[in-house]
C-alpha cells in the first residue's frame, strides 16, 4: 500500500521540480534579453582610433610568453592581425590578410598575429593559410584580449607613434576594404629602417 503512495508523492515532487526549473529558465532568458538590449557593448568588442596600446602579449609556439613591443617613435609602425582558428570569417579573410602582411613588411612595418585559439588549432590554421608561425601568439592574457578586442575577430589594427591606434579594420576583408588597408600602408611607410621583430624573444 505504501509503495503506490510513495511513487505518487515522488512523481508529484519531480513534477514540481521540473516546473520550477522551466520557470527559472524563462526568467533567466527574459533577464538576458533585457540586459542585451539595455546594456552597451563591452569594450572587448572594439578597439578605437587614438587609443594607446601597451602590454600586448601571448604564448609563442615555443611555449613561452612573449610581449609585443608597441611603437615608441615615428620610425616604427606595427600591424596586428587578430583571428580565431574556428572562425569562418577569419578563414575567408586570410588570403588578403597574408598579402597585406607581406606588403606591410616590405614597407618597413612590423607584423604580429594574435590568435584567441589554442596552440594546436592555431598551428594547423597557420600551416594551412600561410600565416607565419614565428609571428604568431596564442592564448593571449586577459589584458591583451580586452585591448585588442578579441571578442570580435577577424581584425587588423594599425599602431603608430607612441603606441596609439591609427586605424582599425574589423571583420572579414573584401577586395574593397583590402584596397583601403593597402592604401593606408602605402601612405604610412616607415621612415627609418627597423629590423626589430614584433615579438620579443
Sine and cosine of phi, psi and omega as CSV:
sin_phi,cos_phi,sin_psi,cos_psi,sin_omega,cos_omega
0.00,0.00,-0.62,0.78,-0.07,-1.00
-0.95,0.31,-0.48,0.88,-0.05,-1.00
-0.91,0.43,-0.72,0.69,0.04,-1.00
-0.88,0.48,-0.62,0.78,0.02,-1.00
-0.91,0.41,-0.66,0.75,0.00,-1.00
-0.90,0.44,-0.69,0.73,0.02,-1.00
-0.89,0.46,-0.66,0.75,0.00,-1.00
-0.90,0.44,-0.66,0.75,0.02,-1.00
-0.90,0.43,-0.69,0.72,0.02,-1.00
-0.90,0.44,-0.66,0.75,0.02,-1.00
-0.88,0.47,-0.66,0.75,0.01,-1.00
-0.91,0.42,-0.67,0.74,0.02,-1.00
-0.90,0.43,-0.69,0.72,0.02,-1.00
-0.89,0.46,-0.64,0.77,0.03,-1.00
-0.89,0.46,-0.67,0.75,0.04,-1.00
-0.89,0.45,-0.65,0.76,0.02,-1.00
-0.89,0.45,-0.68,0.73,0.01,-1.00
-0.88,0.47,-0.70,0.71,0.02,-1.00
-0.88,0.47,-0.66,0.75,0.00,-1.00
-0.90,0.44,-0.66,0.75,0.00,-1.00
-0.91,0.42,-0.67,0.74,0.02,-1.00
-0.90,0.45,-0.68,0.73,0.01,-1.00
-0.88,0.47,-0.65,0.76,0.01,-1.00
-0.90,0.44,-0.66,0.75,0.02,-1.00
-0.89,0.45,-0.65,0.76,0.01,-1.00
-0.89,0.46,-0.68,0.73,0.01,-1.00
-0.89,0.45,-0.69,0.72,0.00,-1.00
-0.90,0.44,-0.67,0.75,0.02,-1.00
-0.88,0.47,-0.66,0.75,0.02,-1.00
-0.91,0.41,-0.64,0.76,0.02,-1.00
-0.90,0.43,-0.69,0.72,0.00,-1.00
-0.89,0.45,-0.65,0.76,0.02,-1.00
-0.90,0.44,-0.67,0.74,0.01,-1.00
-0.90,0.44,-0.70,0.71,-0.01,-1.00
-0.91,0.43,-0.63,0.77,0.00,-1.00
-0.88,0.48,-0.61,0.79,-0.03,-1.00
-0.99,0.15,-0.48,0.88,-0.12,-0.99
-1.00,-0.08,-0.57,0.82,-0.10,-0.99
-1.00,0.05,0.55,-0.83,0.06,-1.00
-0.95,0.32,0.36,-0.93,0.05,-1.00
-0.90,0.45,0.61,-0.79,0.02,-1.00
-0.92,0.40,0.46,-0.89,-0.02,-1.00
-0.88,0.47,-0.32,0.95,0.00,-1.00
-0.91,0.42,-0.26,0.97,-0.04,-1.00
-1.00,-0.01,-0.01,1.00,-0.06,-1.00
-0.47,-0.88,0.60,-0.80,0.17,-0.98
-0.91,-0.43,0.70,-0.71,-0.13,-0.99
-0.92,-0.40,0.50,-0.87,0.07,-1.00
-0.87,0.49,0.52,-0.86,0.00,-1.00
0.95,0.31,-0.01,1.00,0.02,-1.00
-0.98,0.19,0.77,-0.64,0.02,-1.00
-0.98,0.21,0.65,-0.76,0.05,-1.00
-0.93,-0.35,0.56,-0.83,0.08,-1.00
-0.29,-0.96,0.23,-0.97,0.02,-1.00
0.81,0.59,0.73,0.69,0.05,-1.00
-1.00,-0.03,0.63,-0.77,0.00,-1.00
-0.17,-0.99,-0.04,-1.00,0.01,-1.00
0.06,-1.00,-0.02,-1.00,-0.02,-1.00
-1.00,-0.06,0.77,-0.63,0.08,-1.00
-0.99,0.12,0.13,-0.99,0.00,-1.00
-0.95,0.31,-0.09,1.00,0.12,-0.99
-1.00,0.07,0.01,1.00,0.03,-1.00
1.00,0.08,-0.01,1.00,-0.03,-1.00
-0.98,-0.19,0.45,-0.89,0.06,-1.00
-0.98,0.19,0.70,-0.71,0.01,-1.00
-0.79,-0.62,0.61,-0.79,0.08,-1.00
-0.99,-0.14,0.40,-0.92,0.06,-1.00
-0.93,-0.37,0.90,-0.43,0.01,-1.00
-0.95,0.31,0.81,-0.59,0.04,-1.00
-1.00,0.05,0.45,-0.89,-0.03,-1.00
-0.85,0.53,0.60,-0.80,0.04,-1.00
-0.86,-0.50,-0.03,1.00,0.01,-1.00
-0.49,-0.87,0.12,-0.99,0.01,-1.00
-0.95,0.32,-0.17,0.99,0.01,-1.00
-1.00,-0.01,0.32,0.95,-0.04,-1.00
-0.53,-0.85,0.74,-0.67,0.08,-1.00
-0.73,-0.68,0.52,-0.86,-0.03,-1.00
-0.75,-0.66,0.74,-0.67,0.05,-1.00
-0.91,-0.42,0.86,-0.51,-0.05,-1.00
-0.94,-0.33,0.78,-0.63,0.09,-1.00
-0.94,-0.33,0.81,-0.59,0.07,-1.00
-0.93,-0.36,0.60,-0.80,-0.04,-1.00
-0.35,-0.93,0.16,-0.99,0.10,-0.99
-0.71,-0.70,0.74,-0.67,-0.07,-1.00
-0.84,0.54,-0.51,0.86,-0.04,-1.00
-1.00,-0.06,0.13,0.99,-0.05,-1.00
-1.00,0.04,0.91,-0.41,0.00,-1.00
-0.86,0.51,-0.62,0.79,0.01,-1.00
-0.90,0.43,-0.56,0.83,0.03,-1.00
-0.92,0.40,-0.66,0.75,0.02,-1.00
-0.88,0.47,-0.68,0.73,0.00,-1.00
-0.93,0.38,-0.51,0.86,-0.06,-1.00
-0.99,0.11,-0.33,0.94,-0.17,-0.99
-0.84,0.55,-0.70,0.72,0.00,-1.00
-0.83,0.56,-0.68,0.73,0.02,-1.00
-0.94,0.34,-0.63,0.78,0.03,-1.00
-0.87,0.49,-0.71,0.70,-0.02,-1.00
-0.89,0.45,-0.66,0.75,0.03,-1.00
-0.90,0.43,-0.65,0.76,0.01,-1.00
-0.93,0.36,-0.58,0.82,0.06,-1.00
-0.88,0.47,-0.68,0.73,0.02,-1.00
-0.90,0.44,-0.67,0.74,0.03,-1.00
-0.89,0.46,-0.70,0.72,-0.02,-1.00
-0.86,0.51,-0.69,0.72,-0.02,-1.00
-0.91,0.41,-0.57,0.82,0.05,-1.00
-0.91,0.43,-0.48,0.88,0.00,-1.00
-1.00,-0.01,0.09,1.00,0.07,-1.00
1.00,-0.09,0.05,1.00,0.03,-1.00
-0.96,0.26,0.50,-0.87,0.22,-0.98
-1.00,-0.01,0.55,-0.84,0.01,-1.00
-0.77,-0.64,0.54,-0.84,0.06,-1.00
-0.56,-0.83,0.58,-0.82,0.02,-1.00
-0.91,-0.42,0.78,-0.63,-0.01,-1.00
-0.84,-0.55,0.87,-0.50,-0.05,-1.00
-0.98,-0.22,0.62,-0.78,0.10,-0.99
-1.00,-0.04,0.16,0.99,0.02,-1.00
-1.00,-0.08,0.03,-1.00,0.02,-1.00
-0.99,0.10,0.23,-0.97,-0.08,-1.00
-0.85,0.52,-0.67,0.74,-0.06,-1.00
-0.90,0.44,-0.75,0.66,0.01,-1.00
-0.91,0.43,-0.65,0.76,-0.03,-1.00
-0.93,0.38,-0.66,0.76,0.02,-1.00
-0.87,0.49,-0.71,0.71,0.02,-1.00
-0.88,0.47,-0.64,0.77,0.03,-1.00
-0.89,0.45,-0.71,0.71,0.00,-1.00
-0.88,0.47,-0.71,0.70,-0.03,-1.00
-0.90,0.44,-0.51,0.86,-0.04,-1.00
-1.00,-0.01,-0.14,0.99,-0.11,-0.99
-0.82,-0.57,-0.13,0.99,-0.01,-1.00
1.00,0.06,0.13,0.99,0.07,-1.00
-0.95,0.30,0.78,-0.62,-0.06,-1.00
-0.92,0.39,0.89,-0.46,-0.01,-1.00
-0.87,0.49,-0.54,0.84,-0.03,-1.00
-0.94,0.34,-0.23,0.97,0.03,-1.00
-0.96,-0.29,0.16,0.99,-0.15,-0.99
-0.94,-0.35,0.70,-0.71,0.07,-1.00
-0.85,-0.52,0.53,-0.85,-0.01,-1.00
-0.82,-0.57,0.13,-0.99,0.06,-1.00
0.69,0.72,0.83,0.55,-0.02,-1.00
-0.89,0.45,0.55,-0.84,0.06,-1.00
-0.91,0.41,0.22,-0.97,-0.10,-0.99
-0.85,0.52,-0.62,0.79,-0.01,-1.00
-0.89,0.46,-0.67,0.74,0.04,-1.00
-0.92,0.38,-0.66,0.75,0.01,-1.00
-0.82,0.57,-0.71,0.71,0.00,-1.00
-0.93,0.36,-0.75,0.66,-0.11,-0.99
-0.91,0.42,-0.50,0.87,-0.03,-1.00
-0.99,-0.15,0.11,0.99,0.05,-1.00
0.86,0.51,0.65,0.76,-0.09,-1.00
-0.94,0.34,-0.06,1.00,0.12,-0.99
-0.95,0.32,-0.28,0.96,0.01,-1.00
-0.79,-0.61,0.95,-0.32,0.02,-1.00
-0.78,-0.62,0.38,-0.93,-0.01,1.00
-0.98,0.18,0.25,-0.97,-0.06,-1.00
-0.36,-0.93,0.55,-0.83,0.12,-0.99
-0.85,-0.53,0.76,-0.65,-0.01,-1.00
-0.84,-0.55,0.86,-0.51,0.06,-1.00
-0.99,-0.11,0.84,-0.54,-0.04,-1.00
-0.91,-0.42,0.78,-0.62,-0.03,-1.00
-0.91,-0.41,-0.52,-0.85,-0.10,-1.00
-0.82,0.57,0.64,-0.77,0.01,-1.00
0.89,0.46,0.36,0.93,0.07,-1.00
0.95,0.32,0.30,0.95,-0.02,-1.00
-1.00,0.00,0.59,-0.80,0.01,-1.00
-0.95,0.32,0.85,-0.53,0.03,-1.00
-1.00,0.03,-0.61,0.79,-0.05,-1.00
-0.36,-0.93,0.46,-0.89,0.02,-1.00
-0.71,-0.71,0.73,-0.69,0.11,-0.99
-0.86,-0.50,0.94,-0.35,-0.08,-1.00
-0.97,-0.26,0.71,-0.70,0.04,-1.00
0.98,-0.17,0.09,-1.00,-0.03,-1.00
-0.90,0.44,0.71,-0.71,0.03,-1.00
-0.96,0.29,0.60,-0.80,0.19,-0.98
-0.94,-0.33,0.11,-0.99,0.06,-1.00
-0.85,0.53,-0.62,0.78,-0.03,-1.00
-0.93,0.37,-0.73,0.68,-0.01,-1.00
-0.93,0.36,-0.53,0.85,0.06,-1.00
-0.90,0.43,-0.60,0.80,0.06,-1.00
-0.90,0.43,-0.59,0.80,0.04,-1.00
-0.89,0.45,-0.69,0.73,0.03,-1.00
-0.90,0.43,-0.72,0.70,-0.01,-1.00
-0.86,0.50,-0.66,0.75,0.02,-1.00
-0.91,0.41,-0.65,0.76,0.03,-1.00
-0.87,0.49,-0.70,0.72,0.01,-1.00
-0.88,0.47,-0.69,0.73,0.01,-1.00
-0.90,0.44,-0.55,0.83,-0.01,-1.00
-0.98,0.19,-0.19,0.98,-0.04,-1.00
-0.76,-0.65,0.86,0.50,0.06,-1.00
-0.94,0.33,0.46,-0.89,0.04,-1.00
-0.95,0.32,0.75,-0.67,-0.10,-1.00
-0.95,0.31,-0.51,0.86,-0.01,-1.00
-0.80,-0.61,0.43,-0.90,0.02,-1.00
-0.90,0.44,0.75,-0.66,-0.01,-1.00
-0.68,-0.74,0.95,-0.32,-0.05,-1.00
-0.98,-0.18,0.10,1.00,-0.02,-1.00
-0.91,0.41,0.71,-0.71,0.01,-1.00
-0.94,0.34,0.44,-0.90,0.03,-1.00
-0.93,0.38,-0.58,0.81,-0.07,-1.00
-0.96,-0.28,0.79,-0.62,0.03,-1.00
-0.96,0.28,0.66,-0.76,-0.04,-1.00
-0.91,-0.42,0.00,0.00,0.00,0.00
